[in-house]
Amino acid sequence: MGQEQFAAMMPTISADLIAKITDKQGISEEDAIKQLYASKLYAALEQEETKVWQYSTDMLYALYEQEMSTGEVIFPDV
């Protein structure tokens, strides 16, 4: 995937994940954004070559929860 296509997809992926975080955790959108953007998951998501952007919103949320509870992100073998 080209960098332009990837850059165009990131806002949608991020918005979906932020909506999931706010819904599941009952926190504000602003707090969800701050937490997500500070996470290791988001750092990996920002890099096209990691292919993390291909995961579903549910999978990304599960990885986010894992990081919040353990401090680590362990990506599944797919």
C-alpha positions in Angstrom: 0.0 0.0 0.0 1.2 3.4 -0.8 1.9 6.0 1.8 -0.9 8.3 0.6 -3.4 5.5 0.8 -2.2 4.6 4.3 -2.4 8.2 5.4 -6.0 8.4 4.1 -7.0 5.3 6.0 -5.5 6.2 9.4 -8.2 8.8 10.4 -10.9 6.2 9.9 -9.1 3.5 11.8 -8.3 5.8 14.6 -11.8 7.2 14.8 -13.3 3.7 14.9 -11.0 2.7 17.7 -11.5 5.9 19.7 -15.3 5.3 19.5 -14.9 1.8 20.7 -12.7 3.0 23.6 -15.2 5.6 24.7 -18.1 3.2 24.4 -16.5 0.3 26.3 -14.7 2.4 29.0 -17.3 5.2 29.4 -14.7 7.9 29.1 -14.7 11.1 27.1 -13.5 11.2 23.5 -10.7 13.6 24.5 -9.5 11.1 27.2 -9.7 8.2 24.8 -7.7 10.1 22.2 -5.0 11.0 24.8 -4.7 7.4 26.0 -4.7 5.9 22.5 -2.1 8.4 21.1 0.2 7.7 24.1 0.0 3.9 23.6 2.5 1.5 22.1 -0.3 0.1 20.1 -0.8 3.5 18.3 2.9 3.8 17.7 2.8 0.5 15.9 -0.4 1.4 14.1 1.2 4.6 12.7 3.8 2.5 10.9 2.4 1.0 7.7 5.0 -1.7 7.5 3.8 -3.3 10.8 0.5 -4.1 9.1 -1.3 -3.5 12.4 -3.7 -1.3 10.5 -5.1 -4.4 8.9 -6.6 -5.7 12.2 -10.3 -5.3 12.9 -11.4 -2.6 15.4 -12.3 -5.4 17.8 -8.8 -6.9 17.6 -7.2 -3.4 18.0 -9.4 -2.8 21.0 -8.4 -6.1 22.5 -4.7 -5.2 22.0 -5.4 -1.8 23.5 -7.0 -3.4 26.6 -4.0 -5.8 26.9 -1.6 -2.9 26.9 -3.6 -0.9 29.4 -3.7 -3.9 31.8 -0.2 -5.3 31.3 1.9 -2.5 29.8 2.8 -4.7 26.9 1.3 -5.4 23.4 1.7 -8.9 22.1 0.7 -9.0 18.5 -1.0 -12.2 17.3 0.5 -14.3 14.5 -1.7 -13.9 11.6 
